[in-house]
């Protein structure tokens, strides 16, 4: 309980003070170009998100094609509900613990309530069955389900394995204050004591983009964890968001998230020549925002390609 109270106080302090790491260069012209892309896509508004009040997007792009990474965006320090995107933070800690030889990827885990929440598959064409009470699966299987299919039951199991306390210690070690994993993917009445009244998980485009930047440079914990994360993200089955605006020859290592009003996507784009990170969190329903995501993705790719002719 004392940890949770301290964690909330730290988060409140740092949420309004997210700092841009010194290893990023910022360019006024790059920033203006990204603002224009967001404006033309009609995403520079304020949306009503029900009980959550009013919300704006959080958007960041890191151009990796040149000698030094260039960061730009719109409201990239704005904290917003990430939906399933924060499953990548959980995966990081699990892989860190595996790397520390605390357990194996092939350790067996028995699924138990209330973690078995899914009643339908997030990706309809994925043939793997839903996890249910009593299933015995490996940590590796849970990781793949959580990232590639965005399986909520798998995420709940892995949050229990990694523990929120240790996930958030690693988040703090990386400077991502305010982006702590506070909740599992289930109703509050089923949460562990202390987490049933805690604030919902939030993140921002800067933290999510910086997470991907560390993966790109093999610096997320270490090269092994970074490469394992990249392999998982490269098998993402949801290609209905920013992926739709990319050319067929581009690889996208990414994690998506969607729930209620929120539709998000963040990842590394690499076509062999053009390389960048794009991180976009929107308080807009999926059916409304999909064409806008495609437009933003296309225009960001074209912008960076044009900068490096």
Secondary structure, DSSP 8 states (H G I E B T S, - for coil): -HHHHHHHHHHHHHHTT----TT-EE-HHHHHHHHHHHHHTT-SS-EE-GGG-EE--EEEEEE-SSSS-EEEEESTT--B--GGGGHHHHHHHHHHHHHTTSS-TT-EEE--TTS---SS-SSTT--S----TT-EEEHHHHHHHHHHS--HHHHHHHHHHH-HHHHHHHHHHTT-TT------SS-GGGS-TTTSSS----B-HHHHHHHHHHHHTT-SSSHHHHHHHHHHHTT----SSGGGGS-TT-EEEEEEEEETTEEEEEEEEESSS-EEEEEEEESS-HHHHHHHHHHHHHHHHHHHHHHT-
